[in-house]
Amino acid sequence: MAEPGARGGILFPFLLVTLIWSSTWIVIRDQIGSIPASWSVCYRFALAGVAMAVFCRMRGVSLRIGGAGLVFAALLGTAQFVLNFNFVYRAELTLTSGVVAVIYAMLLIPNSILSFLIFRQPVGRAFIAGSAVAMTGIALMLTHEYRAADIAPGDVLVGVGFAVAGLLSASAANVMQGMEIARRLPMIAVLAWAMLIGAAVDAAYAFATVGPPVAEWRAGYWLGVAWLGLAGSVVTFPLYFRLIQRMGAGRAAYTSVLIPIIAMLISTLVEGYRWTGLAAGGALLAIAGMAIALRAKAG
């Protein structure tokens, strides 16, 4: 429990992270079009990596993290800023941004399983029960999506597969934060290198699979890149890790309950997401289940 004087220092970054990350899902949707997804991911993290490095210099944080630190940053960058986001962008080719956000709300489940397998962190019965409720809700939402899709049902399943693959990649990156080297190194310096290395890997993958860089001269596209790279990456990641340090990973992860609620509202307004009893019931179950699981994890 935070002291009364510290609550403002927790509440503001908590709300800021939640609101920014809620908006990024719909912005990603706008990035999918004339530019191949792999290049859009590359542009985002090239900008974010440079901005994060500048931020380090402004804060007086050295970018010299040693050979082991660079290896760690490369692994983190590949999991978080290459695999995760390439899968996310492809998932949104077939699924609405709100549904992908709800799937990502399940991040704590693979996080907890991996933490148990690697670090032997206990998993309680209440957490398992809440996770089961949440997964039931996700299944109902995906059933609605499968039935109502304007595209081939098989493409919906492909989108779900991409979202789950991205979820697992993000989970691997999250669990890496529990390693001793992650606690020893300055996180913003590690993030700067992880984003820059990730962008380089993204560029190599994009060039190998879809060819040379493609330019998009629409202003909205580059404003989206700026929002995702600066607000959605440089601003939020340091704030989120600070929240973890002050609140603990369990309570900080309450953002994952609030984010899909806001993302689904945005999806309804912007993408015309069609609600049914099945979808609404699934969303309520998913959110309630995650709240139960997170409360158990934080307790």
Disulfide bonds with the S-S distance in Angstrom:
none
